[in-house]
């Protein structure tokens, strides 16, 4: 796989393969790499980006596995559309999803702006 560009400014993301999802409360606007509705889960890139106020404020991991730790979240299939657009249909049959968010600022929830 070639290197993947991660823009610091959301305004520069249009020249990349990152696909805009949705803004999720207390997290930010999610972006998923080359996500399509009909993609194979074998091609699902396990990293997502989060932007707040037009600036990269976090990134995360999304594993197709049931990882047990209090640091992981396990979104239900019914919540996928709240942060993905489109939702890769293969994820509905892939089993449990485990996500981990890594914030680049001290208190992300205090200044979250969903536009």
Beta strands, then each sheet from edge to edge (+ up, - down):
strand 1: 18-24
strand 2: 28-33
strand 3: 47-52
strand 4: 55-63
strand 5: 98-103
sheet 1: 1+ 2- 3+ 4- 5+
end
